[in-house]
Amino acid sequence: MSNKEELSGISEKREISFSEFKDVVLRDYRIAIESREASLLGRKEVLQGKAKFGIFGDGKEIAQIAMAKVFQPGDFRSGYYRDQTFMFAKGLLTIQEWFAGLYAHANLKAEPSSAGRQMGGHYSTHSINPDSTWAKLTEQCNSSSDISPTGGQMPRLLGLAMASKQYRNTPVLQNPDFNKFSKEGNEIAFGTIGDASTSEGMFWETINAAGVMQVPMLVSVWDDGYGISVPKDYQTTKNSISEALKGMQRDKASKGYEILKVKGWDYSALCETYEKAAQLCRTEHVPILLHIEECTQPQGHSTSGSHERYKTPERLQWEKDFDGIKKMKEWVLKFAIATDAELLHIEEQARTDVKDAKNLAWKGYLDEIKEEQAVVLGLLQSISASSTHGTAITKIITDLKAIKDPLRRDLVSAIKMVLRITRNEKSTEREALLNLNNEFTTKNIERYDSLLYTSDALTVKEESPIYDAEETQVNGHEVLRDNFDAILEKYPNVLIFGEDVGKLGDVNQGLENLQKKYGEERVFDTGIREATILGQAIGMAMRGLRPIAEIEYLDYLLYALQIMSDDLATLAYRTVGTQRAPVIVRTRGHRLEGIWHSGSPMGMVLNALRGMYVCVPRNMTHAAGFYNTLLASNEPALIIEPLNSYRLKEKRPTNMGDFKIPLGVPEIIREGNDVTIVTYGPLCRMSLEAAQQLEAYNISVEIIDVRTLLPFDVNNMIVESLKKTNRVLFLDEDVPGGASAYMMQKALEEQGGYSYLDSPPKTLTSKEHRPAYGSDGDYFSKPSVDDIFDAVYSIMNEVDPSNYPEIYS
C-alpha cells in the first residue's frame, strides 16, 4: 500500500472530512503527549519524595489510543498497570485524578479508582451507585479494578468476556431486567498484559479456556522486550508470544483465536488493526490476541531503578528512534496533516496543562491535611499554655510545624505524644484533644480500614427450615440438589459450573439432572483449571450474574487461592465499595481418603481470604441455607460442604430455596456444664458421639458449632458458654496453630473469655503432616472420637484427679 493509499484509507473508513480527520489525529497526538508528560513528571514527583512509588505507561501511548477508539459503552477492561493513556483517551480518568492516585489522596472524589488505597497505575470505574444499586453498565465504559500480581488480571478477564456469551445465549437473561448489564451480549472484554507476564500460568490457562469457550475477549500484549530487566529470550518460546500461540490460530476446520500482530509505534496500522479486531470479536464472539510488538519503555520499569543498568546502548538508541510519539509525529508531518509549528504548540500546551493538573492534585491532597494540621496545632498550643509539661509540648509543636508536607501519621503521632505526656492532667483543652483524637480515629478508619466487607450478608434475616409432618428423611446430597433446583428456578441469573458439574451432576450428585432441566448455559462443566474457574466467576459477577463456582475438593483450592485472595477478597476494599463480585465458591473438604482429598487447610484460608465469608456447615441442610442467605446478599463467600455427609440421612425441608442460616451465629448443639467444645463441620457429629461416652464418666460437655469462621460468633455466644463451664477445647481438622488458634484468639482475647477460665484452654487438631491413606490413616492423622474423649477427660483430670484419675498410666 502506498503512503497516499494508507492515509486515504483511514480517512474514508471513518467517513469524515479531512478537517475532521485532522482534529481526530491531533487530539490523539495531544493525549499521547499529555500521557508522556504525566509519566515524566510522575517519576520526578517520586524521586523528590512527594510520592512513594511510580509505575508508568510511557511507550505504550499510541497503541492504547488506538484501543480506546473501539472501546464502546458496556465494554469492560481487565488490565495492566501501564494503561493510563487508555484511561485518559476514554475520559475515564483526568490527569489531575491520575496524580491524586500517585499521591495516595484518600478521597474518592479526588482519586476515584481507590481513594489512595492502591498505588498509582491501578484503574477502575464505578459499577455501584452510592445507594448500593448497580449502575447502568451498558451506558458507561467500564474498567474492572486492577491488581498488581502479574497475570492476575487474566482469569477475571475470561469471566467478563463469558458474561457477554451468557447474556447472548441464555434465554432467561434476555429480558429488560438485565438491560443495564448487557445489550444482547455485544460487549467486548478487553485485556491488557505485558509481554513478560505471558509467561505466567494464569495467562496460558486463560488463553486456552477462552479458545475452547469462544468468548469475546480481546487481549493486547504490550511487548517492549523486557520483564523488568530480563529480556524476552528468557521469557517466551521463539521470543514471540504470537509465534508461540500459532497453533491456536483458527481456521476453517477448527475454532480458535484470531492472532494479529502490529507495531506499537505505527499509529495508522494500530487504528486499522484494532478496528478489524473489535468488529470480529464483538459480532462473532471470537477471542483475539493482538501482539503489539516493538513497544518502548523510555523510563524503564518503574521508579525502583534505571533501565540503563540492563539495556545496551544500541537498545537505548533504538527506543529513542522508534518511540511511538516520535514516529506518530513523523507520520503526521509526512502526510502534511499538520505543520511542525502546530505540533509544537500542542506539545507546549500539553506540558503546561499537565503541570497545572499535577499542581492542583498536590494542592488538593495537601490542603486537606494542612487544614487538619492547623486544628491540631491550635489545640496543642492551648494545652501547652496550661500544662506543667509546656516545654515538652512546645518541642512537639515546633517539630510538627517544621514538616513542610505533613502526613496524617505526623498529626496523629503528635496528638498521641501529648496525650501520653499529660496522662495525669485534666483540663478542658486535653479533653478537646481527646475528642479530636477520637474524631481522627473514626475518619481514618473510614479512609483506610473500611469496606473489607459491605456486611449486607449479615443483615439477611434468618428463616428456619420447615418440615412436613412425617419429617421425611433423605440423603444429604438430595437436600442440596433440591435446594439448588429451587435456587435456579428462583434466580434466573444464577449459574453453577465447575469440573464434573454439568452432565455428571457433580461427583456427589448435588446437582443431579439439573443440567437437563435448566440447560447447559446455566449448569455446565469446565476444564480442569481452578484459577480460571474462579476468574470466570469473578468476571461474570462483576456484570450482574450470580455464579456459584465449584472447586471439586478443598485441597484443589490452592490452585485458585491467589485469585481469590488478591482479586476477589479485596475487591470491595480496594474500590471503596464502588465495585463488587458476589461470587459463591462451592467446595467439599475435611475427611475422605488420602493426602490429596482430606484437606482442611482452614488457617491458610482464613489468612488469605479476609474480605470473603467462610462457611463451614456440619450438614447439607446448613450448606443449603448458606447458599440461600448469600444469594439474598451481595458479598463473596466460600462454602465448604462436609465430604462425609452426602450419604447421611437428613430431614428434607419443604421451603427449599427460602430457608436461611445466618452468618456469624453459632449453634449450641448440646448443652453441658463442665467443658465447652468449640468446633465445626464433621467434627460436630464426632463431638456428639464423644460427649455421649463422656456422660458415662459424669462429664457434661457443651458443644458449639460455630457454623461460619468468617464472620466468627458475632453475638459472643462462646464466652457466655465459658461463663458456665469455665473450660474449653477448640477442636478442628486443621494443622496445629491453624484455625484452632484463630478460634482461640477470637473467643479468649476478643470476647474476653480468658477471664472466665479455671483451666488452661486446649486445642485438638490434626497432625502436622497430610492425612495418611485408609481408615487407619484417617484415625491416626485426624482427631477421632477417642481423641476427643481423651482431650476432654484430661481437662477434668487436671481439675479433679481424684474423681477423674489418669486412664493410661
ZASELUM-765708 format. One record per residue (C-alpha): residue number from 1; chain; x, y, z. Coordinates in steps of 0.02 Angstrom, whole numbers, always signed. Each point is the difference from the previous one (the first is absolute). Layout:
BEGIN
  seq  mol       X       Y       Z
  NUM    A       X       Y       Z
...
//
This chain:
BEGIN
  seq  mol       X       Y       Z
    1    A      +0      +0      +0
    2    A     +68    +171     -45
    3    A      +9    +141    +127
    4    A    -140     +91     -91
    5    A    -112    -154      +5
    6    A     +40     -24    +185
    7    A     -58    +175     +46
    8    A    -151      -8    -115
    9    A     -54    -166     +72
   10    A      -2     +63    +178
   11    A     -99    +154     -45
   12    A    -128     -92    -108
   13    A     -27    -137    +128
   14    A     -58    +129    +125
   15    A    -105     +92    -131
   16    A     +54    +170     +60
   17    A     +72    +152     -85
   18    A    +186     +35      +1
   19    A     -28    +140    +124
   20    A     -91    -115    +119
   21    A    +131    -134     -29
   22    A    +137    +125     +43
   23    A     -90     +46    +162
   24    A      -8    -184     +49
   25    A    +184     -29     -36
   26    A     +57    +156     +92
   27    A    -110     -41    +147
   28    A     +82    -171      +8
   29    A    +171     +80     -12
   30    A     -42    +118    +141
   31    A     -59    -144    +112
   32    A    +162     -92     -35
   33    A    +104    +151     +45
   34    A    -101     +32    +158
   35    A     +18    -180     +55
   36    A    +188      +1     -33
   37    A     +21    +162     +95
   38    A     -99     -73    +146
   39    A    +120    -148      +3
   40    A    +152    +112      -2
   41    A     -66    +116    +136
   42    A     -64    -148    +100
   43    A    +175     -75     +10
   44    A     +68    +167     +59
   45    A    -133     +12    +136
   46    A     +51    -171     +66
   47    A    +186     +38      -5
   48    A     -33    +164     +92
   49    A     -90     -95    +138
   50    A    -176     +64     -33
   51    A     -61    -174     -47
   52    A     +54    -173     +55
   53    A     +12     -95    -164
   54    A     -33     +25    -185
   55    A     -34    -121    -141
   56    A     -50     +82    -163
   57    A     -67     -29    -175
   58    A    +130     +89    -101
   59    A     +37     -87    -164
   60    A    -174     -76     -17
   61    A     -95    +162     -37
   62    A     -38     -22    -184
   63    A     -63    -178     +13
   64    A    -113     +44    +145
   65    A     -75    +146     -94
   66    A     -41    -119    -143
   67    A     -80    -121    +121
   68    A    -104    +138     +77
   69    A     -76     +41    -169
   70    A     -91    -168      -9
   71    A     -46     -14    +184
   72    A    -188     +30     +15
   73    A    -122     +30    +144
   74    A     -35    -167     +83
   75    A    +174     -66     -37
   76    A    +116     -48    +143
   77    A    +186     +16     +23
   78    A    +101    -122    +106
   79    A    +170     +73      -6
   80    A    +176     +37     +41
   81    A     +78    +140    +100
   82    A     +67     +89    -154
   83    A    -169     +44     -76
   84    A      -9    +183     +50
   85    A      -9     +63    -181
   86    A    -153    -108     -32
   87    A     -86     +70    +154
   88    A     +39    +179     -56
   89    A     -56     -35    -179
   90    A    -170     -69     +56
   91    A     -27    +141    +124
   92    A      -5    -124    +144
   93    A    +135     +91     +96
   94    A     +64    +178      -1
   95    A    +184     +39     +16
   96    A     -35     +87    +165
   97    A     -85    -158     +64
   98    A    +147    -101     -62
   99    A    +122    +106    +102
  100    A    -117     -14    +150
  101    A     +24    -187     -14
  102    A    +188     +22      -3
  103    A     -10    +101    +161
  104    A    -121    -126     +81
  105    A    -133    +132     +29
  106    A    -122     -87    +117
  107    A    -154     +80     -76
  108    A    -110     -91    -126
  109    A     -53    +160     -85
  110    A    +180     +51     -28
  111    A     +65    -175     -39
  112    A    -146    -101     -68
  113    A     +90    -165     -31
  114    A     +40     -45    +181
  115    A      +6    +156    +109
  116    A    +186     -28     +21
  117    A     -14    -181     +56
  118    A     +94     -64    -152
  119    A    +160     +73     -70
  120    A     -15    +100    -160
  121    A     -27     -94    -162
  122    A    -146    -105     +64
  123    A    -158     +58     -83
  124    A    -185     -32     +25
  125    A    -168     +78     -37
  126    A    -153      -1    +111
  127    A    -123    -142     -27
  128    A     -97     +29    +161
  129    A    -103    +156     +38
  130    A     +11     +87    +170
  131    A    -164     -86     +48
  132    A     +80    -172     -33
  133    A    -100     -31    -158
  134    A     +83     -48    -164
  135    A     +45    +139    -120
  136    A     -56     -16    -181
  137    A    +157     -88     -60
  138    A     -58      +1    -181
  139    A      -3    +190      -1
  140    A    +178     +23     +61
  141    A    +174     -61     -42
  142    A     +58    -117    +136
  143    A    +168     -42     +76
  144    A      +9    -142    +126
  145    A    +116     +43    +142
  146    A    +181     -44     -34
  147    A    +111    -108    +108
  148    A    +190      -3      -2
  149    A     +38    -189      -5
  150    A     +63     -29    -176
  151    A    -126     -95    -105
  152    A    -129     +10    +139
  153    A    -117    +103    -108
  154    A     -20    -142    -125
  155    A    -119    -120     +90
  156    A    -121    +142     +38
  157    A     +10     +52    -183
  158    A     -65    -171     -51
  159    A    -154     +26    +109
  160    A     -32    +175     -65
  161    A      +0     -69    -177
  162    A    -103    -151     +45
  163    A    -137    +112     +70
  164    A     -32     +65    -176
  165    A     -19    -177     -63
  166    A    -120     -41    +142
  167    A    -107    +154     -32
  168    A      -5     -39    -187
  169    A     -39    -185     +12
  170    A    -101     -26    +161
  171    A    -186     +26     -31
  172    A     -48     +44    +180
  173    A    +127    +143      -3
  174    A     -74     +80    -155
  175    A    -124    +112     +89
  176    A      -2    +184     +51
  177    A     +54     -40    +178
  178    A    +177     -25     -64
  179    A     +12    +144    -124
  180    A    +116     +96    +114
  181    A    +127    -141     -12
  182    A      -2     -47    -184
  183    A     -70     +43    -170
  184    A     -25    -172     -76
  185    A    +176     -51     +46
  186    A     +82    +126    -116
  187    A    +132     +53    +125
  188    A    +186     -37     -14
  189    A    +113     -37    +147
  190    A    +166     +87     -37
  191    A    +151     -73     +87
  192    A    +173     +77      +7
  193    A    +160     -82     +58
  194    A    +187     +27     -13
  195    A     +91    -123    -112
  196    A    +106     -72    +141
  197    A    -155     -37    +103
  198    A     -61    -117    -137
  199    A    +122    -123     +79
  200    A    -118     -17    +148
  201    A    -107    -156     +11
  202    A    -158    +103     +22
  203    A     +27     +77    -172
  204    A     +13    -171     -82
  205    A    -146     -70     +97
  206    A    -109    +148     -50
  207    A     +54      -3    -182
  208    A     -38    -184     -15
  209    A    -170     +17     +87
  210    A     -55    +146    -109
  211    A     +48     -95    -157
  212    A    -105    -148     +55
  213    A    -147    +108     +54
  214    A      +4    +125    -146
  215    A     -36    +156    +100
  216    A     +21    +183     -53
  217    A    +169     +30     +81
  218    A    +124    +117     -83
  219    A    +173     -11     +77
  220    A    +134    +130     -36
  221    A    +178     -52     +42
  222    A    +112    +152     +22
  223    A    +169     -68     -55
  224    A    +148    +110     +47
  225    A    +123    -142      +2
  226    A     +29     -12    +188
  227    A     -73     -60    +164
  228    A     +81    +130    +114
  229    A    +181     -41     -44
  230    A     -24    -172     -76
  231    A      -9      -2    -191
  232    A    -133    -102     -86
  233    A    +121    -132     -64
  234    A      -9     -62    +181
  235    A    -189     +18      +2
  236    A     -85     -66    -155
  237    A     +22    -143    -122
  238    A     +59     +66    -169
  239    A     +18    +172     +82
  240    A    -178     +36     -54
  241    A    -165     -35     +85
  242    A     -94      +8    -166
  243    A    +119    -127     -75
  244    A     -13    -111    +154
  245    A    -190      +3     -13
  246    A     -11     -34    -187
  247    A     -78    -169     +30
  248    A    -153     +90     +70
  249    A     -29    +100    -160
  250    A    -174     -43     -60
  251    A     -31     -72    -172
  252    A    -144     -73    -100
  253    A     +16    -168     +85
  254    A      +9     +56    +181
  255    A     -42    +141    +117
  256    A    +136     +95     +89
  257    A     +74    +174      +5
  258    A     +23    +138    -123
  259    A    +181     +49     +28
  260    A     +58    +168     -67
  261    A    +166     +90      +9
  262    A     +34    +186     -15
  263    A    +140    +119     +46
  264    A     -28    +103    +156
  265    A     +65    +157     -86
  266    A    -106     -11    -159
  267    A    -150    +112     +33
  268    A     -95     -33    -161
  269    A     +28    -188      +4
  270    A     -52      -7    +182
  271    A    -163     +91     -36
  272    A     -43    -115    -144
  273    A     +49    -159     +93
  274    A    -101     +43    +156
  275    A    -151     +43    -108
  276    A     +10    -167     -89
  277    A     +28     -96    +161
  278    A    -141     +82     +96
  279    A    -126     -25    -140
  280    A     +38    -184      -9
  281    A      +4     -24    +188
  282    A    -161     +94     +31
  283    A    -106     -79    -135
  284    A     +65    -179      -8
  285    A     +60     -23    +180
  286    A    +171     -53     -61
  287    A    +143     +22    +124
  288    A    +138    +111     -66
  289    A    +183     +14     +45
  290    A     +82    +162     -55
  291    A    +188      -8     +14
  292    A     +57    +180      +9
  293    A    +184     -17     -44
  294    A    +142    +124     +14
  295    A     -70    +102    +142
  296    A    +124    +103     +99
  297    A     +20     +42    +184
  298    A     +91    +166      +5
  299    A     +17      +9    +190
  300    A     +27    -183     +34
  301    A    -110    -111    +106
  302    A     -38    +117    +146
  303    A     +75    +125    +120
  304    A     +90    -144     +86
  305    A    +146     +12    -119
  306    A     +72     +53    -167
  307    A      -9    -101    -160
  308    A    +173     +60     -48
  309    A     +64    -134    +118
  310    A     -62    -143    -109
  311    A     -30     +68    -177
  312    A    +140     +16    -124
  313    A     +42    +170     -79
  314    A     -65     -68    -165
  315    A    -167     -48     +78
  316    A     -15    +168     +84
  317    A     +31     +88    -165
  318    A    -127    -109     -88
  319    A    -130     +46    +130
  320    A     +30    +184     -35
  321    A     -11     -27    -188
  322    A    -159    -105     +10
  323    A     -89     +92    +138
  324    A    -185      -5     -44
  325    A     -28    +186     +22
  326    A    +151     +43    -106
  327    A     -58    -118    -137
  328    A    -177     +70      +6
  329    A     +69    +176     -18
  330    A    +102     -54    -151
  331    A    -157     -78     -76
  332    A    -103    +158     +28
  333    A    +134    +108     -81
  334    A     +27    -122    -143
  335    A    -183      +8     -52
  336    A     -13    +188     +34
  337    A    -140     -28    +123
  338    A     +73    +140    +106
  339    A    +152    +110      +0
  340    A    +147     -12    +117
  341    A     -54    +164     +79
  342    A    -174     -70     +36
  343    A     +73    -153     +81
  344    A    +122    +104    +102
  345    A    -145    +105     +64
  346    A     -93    -159     +51
  347    A    +154     -64     +90
  348    A     +28    +163     +95
  349    A    -182     +18     +48
  350    A     -11    -182     +55
  351    A    +152     +18    +112
  352    A     -73    +156     +79
  353    A    -168     -84     +29
  354    A     +79    -155     +77
  355    A    +107    +105    +116
  356    A    -154     +98     +53
  357    A     -96    -161     +30
  358    A    +143     -68    +105
  359    A      +5    +158    +105
  360    A    -187      -3     +28
  361    A      +7    -182     +53
  362    A    +142     +33    +122
  363    A     -88    +153     +70
  364    A    -163     -96     +22
  365    A     +90    -142     +87
  366    A    +103    +113    +114
  367    A    -134    +128     +41
  368    A    -109    -131     +87
  369    A    +144     -53    +113
  370    A     +57    +179     +34
  371    A    -175     +46     +55
  372    A      +8    -143    +125
  373    A    +177     +52     +49
  374    A     -60    +176     +42
  375    A    -136     -71    +114
  376    A    +126    -113     +88
  377    A    +126    +140     +24
  378    A    -133    +113     +73
  379    A     -50    -128    +131
  380    A    +180     -44     +42
  381    A     +41    +182     +28
  382    A    -149     +16    +118
  383    A     +58    -150    +101
  384    A    +180     +63      +2
  385    A     -54    +162     +82
  386    A     -84     -88    +146
  387    A     +97    -161     +21
  388    A    +145     -31    +119
  389    A     +83     -85    -150
  390    A      -4    +157    -107
  391    A    +182     -10     -53
  392    A     -16    -177     -66
  393    A    -162     +41     -89
  394    A     +78    +155     -79
  395    A    +136    -111     -72
  396    A    -133    -113     -78
  397    A     -88    +154     -71
  398    A    +163     +64     -74
  399    A     +40    -167     -80
  400    A    -175     -14     -75
  401    A      +8    +177     -71
  402    A    +167     -38     -79
  403    A     -72    -139    -110
  404    A     -24     +83    -169
  405    A    -114    -134     -73
  406    A     -79     -86    +150
  407    A     -83    -170      -3
  408    A    -147     -51    +105
  409    A    +111    -115     +98
  410    A    +101    +153     +54
  411    A    -157     +80     +71
  412    A     -58    -157     +90
  413    A    +174     -33     +70
  414    A     +11    +177     +69
  415    A    -172     -16     +82
  416    A     +46    -165     +81
  417    A    +166     +64     +67
  418    A     -88    +147     +84
  419    A    -137    -111     +72
  420    A    +133    -114     +72
  421    A     +95    +145     +79
  422    A    -158     +72     +77
  423    A     -76    -166     +53
  424    A     -10     +57    +183
  425    A     -77    +169     -39
  426    A    -181     +51     -24
  427    A     -51    +154     -97
  428    A    -128     +54    -127
  429    A    +141     +19    -125
  430    A     +56    -180     +25
  431    A    -180     -59     -12
  432    A     -14     +91    -166
  433    A    +158     -87     -61
  434    A     -70    -169     +52
  435    A    -158     +37     -99
  436    A    +104     +50    -150
  437    A    +101    -161     +15
  438    A    -162    -100      +0
  439    A     -64     +99    -149
  440    A    +160     -32     -97
  441    A      -9    -185     +44
  442    A    -176     -12     -70
  443    A     +45     +95    -158
  444    A    +157    -101     -31
  445    A     -93    -163     +23
  446    A    -115     +60    -136
  447    A    +147     +51    -109
  448    A    +109    -153     +21
  449    A     -92    -141     +90
  450    A    -178      -2     -66
  451    A     -94    -111    -122
  452    A    +101    -157     +10
  453    A    -177     -66     +12
  454    A    -157     +96     -44
  455    A     -86    -105    +136
  456    A    -166      -9     -90
  457    A      +6    -190     +17
  458    A      -7     +22    +188
  459    A    -167     +89     -15
  460    A     -88    -145     -87
  461    A    -137     -60    +116
  462    A      +7    -179     +62
  463    A    -136    -114     -66
  464    A     -11    -174     +72
  465    A     -25    -158    -102
  466    A    -180     -62      +0
  467    A     -37    -186      +3
  468    A    -153    -101     -43
  469    A     -90     -99    +134
  470    A     +91    -160     -46
  471    A    +171     +86      +8
  472    A     +53     -89    -158
  473    A    +179     -66      +7
  474    A    +111      +8    -155
  475    A    +184      -8     -39
  476    A     +94    +163     +28
  477    A     +40     +22    -184
  478    A    -186      -2     -39
  479    A     -27    +149    +115
  480    A    +134     +94     -94
  481    A     -65     -53    -170
  482    A    -179     +52     +36
  483    A     +59    +165     +73
  484    A    +107     +36    -154
  485    A    -153     -41    -105
  486    A    -101    +130     +96
  487    A    +142    +127     -16
  488    A     +13     -21    -189
  489    A    -187     +21     -15
  490    A      -4    +153    +113
  491    A    +152     +94     -67
  492    A     +17      +6    -190
  493    A    +175     +75     +13
  494    A     +70    -145    +103
  495    A    +126    -109     -91
  496    A     +83    -154     +75
  497    A    +158     -69     -78
  498    A    +161     -95     +30
  499    A     +84    -165     -34
  500    A    -127    -143     -17
  501    A    -143    +116     +44
  502    A    -104     -10    -158
  503    A     -33    -170     -74
  504    A     +53     -97    +155
  505    A     -90    +117    +121
  506    A    +160     +15    +106
  507    A     +99    -142     +74
  508    A    -120     -13    +147
  509    A    -162     +26     -98
  510    A     -43    +166     +78
  511    A     -51     +63    -173
  512    A     -75    -162     -64
  513    A    -100     +25    -162
  514    A      -2    +190     +19
  515    A     +92     +28    -163
  516    A    -138     -95     -89
  517    A    -130    +110     +81
  518    A     +83    +171     -16
  519    A    +115     -21    -149
  520    A    +185      +6     -31
  521    A      +1    +190     +12
  522    A     -41      -5    +185
  523    A     +74    -163     +66
  524    A    +159     -45     -91
  525    A    +169     -83      +2
  526    A    +169     +82     -11
  527    A    +173     -63     -33
  528    A    +120     -44    +140
  529    A     +58    +178     +33
  530    A     -42     +65    +173
  531    A     +73    +175     -18
  532    A    -109     +42    -149
  533    A    -153     -84     +75
  534    A     +16    +134    +133
  535    A     +41    +129    -132
  536    A    -157     -44     -98
  537    A    -100     +26    +159
  538    A     +80    +167     +44
  539    A     -23     +75    -173
  540    A    -180     -59     -18
  541    A     -44     +61    +174
  542    A     +69    +171     -43
  543    A    -128      +6    -142
  544    A    -157     -40     +98
  545    A      -1    -190      -2
  546    A      -1    -110    +155
  547    A    +126    -138     -29
  548    A     +24    -150    +114
  549    A    +173     -63     -45
  550    A     +46    -174     +55
  551    A    +176     -53     +47
  552    A     -14    -188      +8
  553    A     +95     -24    +162
  554    A     +63    +118    +133
  555    A    +178     -59     -33
  556    A     -13     +66    -178
  557    A     -44    +173     +64
  558    A    +187     +34      +6
  559    A      +2     +16    -189
  560    A    -126    +143     +12
  561    A     +52     +76    +165
  562    A    +104    +140     -75
  563    A    -146     +61    -106
  564    A    -120     -13    +146
  565    A    +119     +89    +118
  566    A     +71    +138    -109
  567    A    -151     +36    -109
  568    A    -167     -60     +69
  569    A     +28     +24    +187
  570    A     +72    +176     -21
  571    A    -119     +68    -131
  572    A    -121     +96    +111
  573    A    +143     +67    +106
  574    A    +113     +58    -141
  575    A    -143     +86     -93
  576    A     -76     +75    +159
  577    A    -161     -94     -38
  578    A     -19     +63    -178
  579    A     +18    -173     -76
  580    A     -60    -170     +58
  581    A      +6    -182     -50
  582    A    -122    -104    +104
  583    A     +79    -167     -42
  584    A     -45    -157     +97
  585    A    +140    -128      -2
  586    A     -60    -176     +31
  587    A    +116    -139     +55
  588    A      +6    -154    +109
  589    A    +130     -48    +126
  590    A     +60     -75    +163
  591    A     -10    -189     +14
  592    A     +13    -121    -144
  593    A    +151    -105     -47
  594    A    +182     +43     -23
  595    A    +115    +148     -11
  596    A     -81     +92    -145
  597    A    -185     -17     +45
  598    A      -5     +25    +188
  599    A     +60    +177     +17
  600    A     -59    +124    +130
  601    A    +121    +146     -28
  602    A    -114    +119     +91
  603    A    +136    +109     +76
  604    A     +68     +33    -174
  605    A    -175     +39     -64
  606    A     -37    +116    +146
  607    A    +162     +96     -23
  608    A     -16     +13    -188
  609    A    -184     +40     -20
  610    A     -39    +146    +114
  611    A    -132     +91    -101
  612    A     -99    -160     -33
  613    A    -113     -97    +115
  614    A     +50    -178     +44
  615    A    -143    -119     +39
  616    A     +35    -172     +77
  617    A    -169     -89     +14
  618    A     -14    -165     +93
  619    A    -134     -69    -115
  620    A     -79     +32    -169
  621    A    -153     +89     +68
  622    A    +113    +132     +75
  623    A    +101      +8    -162
  624    A    -160     +29     -97
  625    A     -54    +134    +123
  626    A    +166     +91     -26
  627    A     -25      +0    -189
  628    A    -171     +77     +26
  629    A     +66    +131    +120
  630    A    +142     +52    -114
  631    A    -112     +14    -153
  632    A    -107    +122     +98
  633    A    +155    +110     +21
  634    A    +142     +67    -107
  635    A    +162     -63     +78
  636    A    +122    -137     -48
  637    A     +15    -158    +102
  638    A     +73    -174     +10
  639    A    -110    -146     +53
  640    A     +89    -160     +49
  641    A    -120    -147      -2
  642    A     +50    -147    +113
  643    A     +56    -144    -109
  644    A     -66    -140    +108
  645    A    -177     +69     +12
  646    A     -67     -21    -176
  647    A     -68    -175     +37
  648    A     -53     +32    +180
  649    A    -186     +18     +32
  650    A     -76    +171     +33
  651    A    -176     +65     +14
  652    A     -57     +79    -164
  653    A     -60    +180     +17
  654    A    -155     +49     -97
  655    A     +51    +183     -22
  656    A    +145     -32    -117
  657    A     +87    +156     -64
  658    A     -75    +107    +138
  659    A     +66     -57    +169
  660    A    +154     +95     +55
  661    A    +140     -33    +125
  662    A     +72    +161     +73
  663    A    +185     +37     -18
  664    A    +103     +17    +158
  665    A    -129     -80    +114
  666    A     +57    -164     +80
  667    A    -118    -133     +60
  668    A      +7     -94    +165
  669    A     -31    -178     -57
  670    A     +19     -76    +173
  671    A     -13     +85    +168
  672    A    +118     -41    +142
  673    A     +82     +67    +157
  674    A    +179     -62     +13
  675    A     +93     +34    -163
  676    A     -41     +99    -157
  677    A     +53     -73    -168
  678    A     +12    +129    -139
  679    A      +5     -81    -172
  680    A     -79      -8    -173
  681    A     -37    -113    -148
  682    A     +11    -190     +15
  683    A     +80     +11    +172
  684    A    -168     +54     +69
  685    A     -68    -175     -27
  686    A    +155     -80     +76
  687    A      -8    +118    +149
  688    A    -178     -52     +33
  689    A     +54    -182      +1
  690    A    +145     +38    +117
  691    A    -115    +101    +114
  692    A    -116    -148     +18
  693    A    +147    -108     +53
  694    A     +61    +133    +122
  695    A    -171     +10     +80
  696    A     +28    -177     +66
  697    A    +150     +71     +95
  698    A    -102    +143     +74
  699    A     +72    +131    -116
  700    A    -126    +120     -75
  701    A     +56     +76    -166
  702    A     -74    +152     -87
  703    A     +31      -2    -188
  704    A      -3    +157    -105
  705    A      -2     -10    -190
  706    A     +70    +167     -58
  707    A     -75     -28    -175
  708    A    +101    +142     -78
  709    A    +181     +46     +31
  710    A     -12    +167     -90
  711    A     -95     +81     +83
  712    A     +28     -84    +167
  713    A    -129      +1    +141
  714    A     -60    +178     -21
  715    A    -112     -12    +155
  716    A    +135     -69    +118
  717    A     -93    -162     +31
  718    A    +160     -93     +44
  719    A     +49    +113    +144
  720    A    -173     -24     +74
  721    A     +31    -187      -1
  722    A    +170     +25     +83
  723    A     -82     +97    +141
  724    A     -93    -161     +38
  725    A    +130    -137     -34
  726    A    +163     +96     +34
  727    A     +93    -124    -113
  728    A     +20     -11    -188
  729    A     +66    -113    -137
  730    A     +21     +73    -175
  731    A     -16    -143    -123
  732    A     +30     -10    -187
  733    A     +87     -96    -139
  734    A    +127    +133     -49
  735    A    +184     -10     +45
  736    A     +52     +54    +176
  737    A      -7    +189     +16
  738    A    -117     +18    -147
  739    A    -186     +32     +16
  740    A      +2     -62    +181
  741    A    +118    +142     +47
  742    A    -111    +121     -96
  743    A    -155     -57     +97
  744    A     +95     +11    +164
  745    A     +56    +178     -35
  746    A    -176     +51     -45
  747    A     -83     -79    +152
  748    A    +131     +31    +134
  749    A     +75    +166     -53
  750    A    -133     +93    -100
  751    A    -148     -64    +100
  752    A     +94      +4    +165
  753    A     -29    -184     +33
  754    A    +168     -21     +85
  755    A     -67     +86    +156
  756    A    -126    -140     +27
  757    A    +119    -148     -14
  758    A     +44    -109    +148
  759    A    +108    -116    -106
  760    A    +125     +32    -141
  761    A     -84      +6    -170
  762    A     +38    -148    -112
  763    A      +1     -34    -186
  764    A     -19    -166     -90
  765    A     +47      -3    -183
  766    A     +63    -114    -136
  767    A    +183     -45     -11
  768    A    +123    +114     -89
  769    A     +15    -119    -148
  770    A    -129     -31    -134
  771    A    -124    -138     +48
  772    A     +57    -175     -40
  773    A    -102    -113    -113
  774    A    -132    -123     +60
  775    A    -108     -14    +154
  776    A    +149     -23    +113
  777    A     +86    +146     -83
  778    A    -152    +105     +39
  779    A      -7     -59    +180
  780    A    +183     +36     +35
  781    A      +9    +163     -98
  782    A    -158     +93     +49
  783    A     -96     +20    +162
  784    A    -103    -154     +40
  785    A    -141     -27    +124
  786    A    +131     -78    +114
  787    A    +112    +153     -15
  788    A    -145    +116     +44
  789    A     -46    -107    +150
  790    A    +181      +0     +61
  791    A     +22    +188     -24
  792    A    -156     +42    +101
  793    A     +38    -130    +133
  794    A    +177     +71     +22
  795    A     -74    +171     +36
  796    A    -108     -74    +138
  797    A    +148    -103     +65
  798    A     +98    +161     +26
  799    A    -148     +75     +94
  800    A     -44    -149    +109
  801    A    +124    -145     -12
  802    A     -86     -97    +139
  803    A    -164     -14     -95
  804    A     +82      -6    -171
  805    A    +161    -101     +24
  806    A    +125     -31    -139
  807    A     -61    -132    -121
  808    A    +155     -48     -95
  809    A    +134      +1    +136
//
